[in-house]
Amino acid sequence: MCGIVAAVAARNVVSVLLEGLRRLEYRGYDSAGVAVAVNGTLKRLRSAGRVAELAGAAERDNLSGKTGIAHTRWATHGEPSEKNAHPHVSGGIAVVHNGIIENHEAIRARLRTAGYQFTSDTDTEVIAHLIQEHRRQTPDLFAATRAAVVELTGAFAIAVVSEAEPGRAIVARQGAPLLLGIGDGEMFAASDASALLQVTRRMIYLEEGDIVDLHCNRFEVRNSNGEKVERPAHLSELTEDAV
């Protein structure tokens, strides 16, 4: 199982992202990566190794950002390597993904015809390029992500950030677990609660087909029909000792 962590805050979230990955190591993985949107640019680090190696690289590079996503990968499409590690990027958009995209080959062929170049063997890179392709029709990251999700067949959870919209992240789930963490003026998402206990105990478990627009002080959940919905918040009873 892969692991996802996402954060939108008014502070540097790199340490939160990396600690979240450490808490998801129990799932097993062969590579890890992180991306942050800052000052109109996207900064990405990936490692075909342990989270500790990724954390060391982040420290050496003084990686910092207030909006970011991170991932631990267990190889399904393509060998364990840096090029196949998440996040995957297209035109300033970064994506992390858990699950399997069953129709990735058909979408890949269409996107190649449209001029997109692929640098990995993963089905995840298809998602990044597909969102970028929809971005040509709509400048809004949420709308472009939702349009891309509608085209995907399979079980997945994704998190998306863009260098053009720092302070915003989009997450979606279909057949793979994903939850939100509500902080004090900051928002998070992760594959399970253990990754978020470091920052909040107030959590929302997303339902099938949900897609969420995350900002520091607000969030909006829409269901698979595009309707705005409310999902109940819960206080997690999971303890740090249990983690």
N, C-alpha and C positions, 0 to 999 in steps of 0.2 A: 504494500500500500504506500502511495505517495503522501506527502504532507504539504498543506498550503497554509501560509500566514500572510495576512494583509493588514495594513495600518494606514490611517489618515489622522494626523495630529498637528498640533502647533509646536511640536518639539521634534528633535531628531529621533526617528523610530528604528534606526538600524539595529540598536541593541535589543529592542523588543522583537524584531523580526528574527534575529539570530537565536535569541533565547527560546522563542517559539519553536524554531526548527530543532533545537536541542531536545525539547520536550516531546517532539514527534519522532525522535530517532528510534524509539521502540518499534515503529512500524517497519523498519528495515529500509535501506536505500543504498544506492551506489554513487550518487552525485548530488550536488546541492548548488543553489544559486540564489541571488538576491538582485533586485533592481529598485532604484529610487528615482523619482521625478523631482528635479530641483533646478531652479533658475532657467527654466525653458529647455533643459536637457535631460536625457535619460542616462543614468549611470548603472552599469550592470557588471556583476562579478559572478563567475561560475567556477565550480571545482569538481573534477572527477574524483572525489574522495570524501572525507568526513566533514561534518559541519565545523569542526575545530579548524580545519585548514581554510575553509571559507571565512571564518571569523578572523583568522590571522591575516588573510589578504585584505579584508575590509579595514582592519586596523592599520596596516601598512599604507593603504591608499587613502586613509582618513575619510572613508565613505560616510556621507552624511546626507540626510534627506528627511522631509516631514511626511512624505507619501511614498509607500513602497509595498512590494510583494516579495515573497520568498518561497522556496520550494525544496523539498527533498524528493528525489526521483528514484524509482525502481524500474529498470529498463524493461520496456515492452516493445517499442518500435525503435530499433537501432541500439548499438552497443553502448555500454557505459563509457562516456567520454565527455569532454568539456563541450564539444559542439552539440551534443544531444541533451545536455543539461538544461533545465529551465532556469530563468525565464527565456522565452523566445521573443524576438523583436521584429517588428515590421513598421517602418516609417515613423519611428518615435512612439510606437505602441508596444508595451511589454505584456506578456501573458504567461501565467502559470496554470497548470491543468492536471487534475487527477482523473483517471478513467481511460476509456477507449473511445475514439471516434471511428465508428464502423465505416463511414462513407468518406474517409479522408482521401482515398486514392482518386475518387471522382472529382472531389473539390480541388485537389492538388493539380490534376490535369487541366481543369478549367482556369485555375489561377496562373499556371505556367503559360497558357495561351494568352492570358491577359498581360504577361510580361513580368510576373513575379519570379524571383530566383530563390531557391531553397538551399539552405546551408546545413541542414540537419536531416536525419533519417526519421524524425518523429512525426506523429500525427498532430502534435501540439502546434508546430510551426504553421500548419494549415489554418489554425484558428486565428493566429496573429495576422496573417496575410488577409484572411477573410474579413476580419474587422476593419482592416485598413482599406480594403476594397469597398466595403459599405460606407466607410468614412468619405469616400468620394461623392456619394450621394447626399450624405448628411454630415454636417460638421460636429454633431453632438455625439459624444462617446457612448452614452447610454443607448441611444437609438441605434447606433452602428453595431454595438455589442449585441443588443437584442435581435437585430436583423440577422446577425451571424449565427446566434444560438438557434434560431428557428430552423436554420439549414442543417444543423448537426444531428446526426443519428448516432445513438450510443448512450453510454452512461458517463457522466462527467460532472466535475465541479471546476470552475475557472475563477481567476481573479485577474483584473486588467487595470493598468495605469497608463497614462499618456503624458509625454513631456509637454504637450500643449495645454494640459489641464491639471497642473499640480494642485494638490488639495482635493483630489477626487479619485475614487476607485470604484470599479464596477465588479460585482461578484454574481455568479449564477450557479445553480445546481440542478442536475437532472440525473438521478440514479446514483449519486455519490454524496456522502455527508458534507455539510458545510453549515457553520453557525456564525452568528454575529456576536461581538462583544461590545457592550455600550459603556464607554468610559466617561470621564468628566471633561467634556469638550473634545473628545476624540473617539474614533470608531475603529473597530478591528473585525477581522474575520479569520476563521481557521477551520481546519478539518475536524478538530475536536476540542473540547473544553480545556484540556490540560495545557494547551499552548497559550491560553489567554488568562489563566489564573494569576499570572504575574501582573496583569494590568486591570482586571475587572472580574467580578463574579456575576455581573448582570448579563445574561445571554439570551439570544433568540435563536431557536432552531428553525432553519428555513425548511420549507416544504417543497415537494417536487415541482419543478418548473419556475420557482421563484428567481427573480433577478433584482438586484439591489443596487441603488445609487448611494454611495457612501461619501459623506463630507464630515468635517470635524464636528459640527454641531447639529447635524441632521442626517437622516437617511430616509429613503423611500423604497418600499418593497412593492413590486408588481408581480402578478401571477403569470401563468403561461398564456393567458388571454390578453395580457397587457393591462389588466385592471389593477388599480392601486388597492392594496390590501394591508390589514393590520395583523401582525403576528405577535403572540403574547411573549413578554419577557419573563425570564425565570432567574432566580438566584441559584447559582450552582452550589451544590452541597459537596462537591469534590474537594478534598483537602490537599494541601501541598505535600503532606506526608504520603498520601495515596499516590500522587504523581510520582 
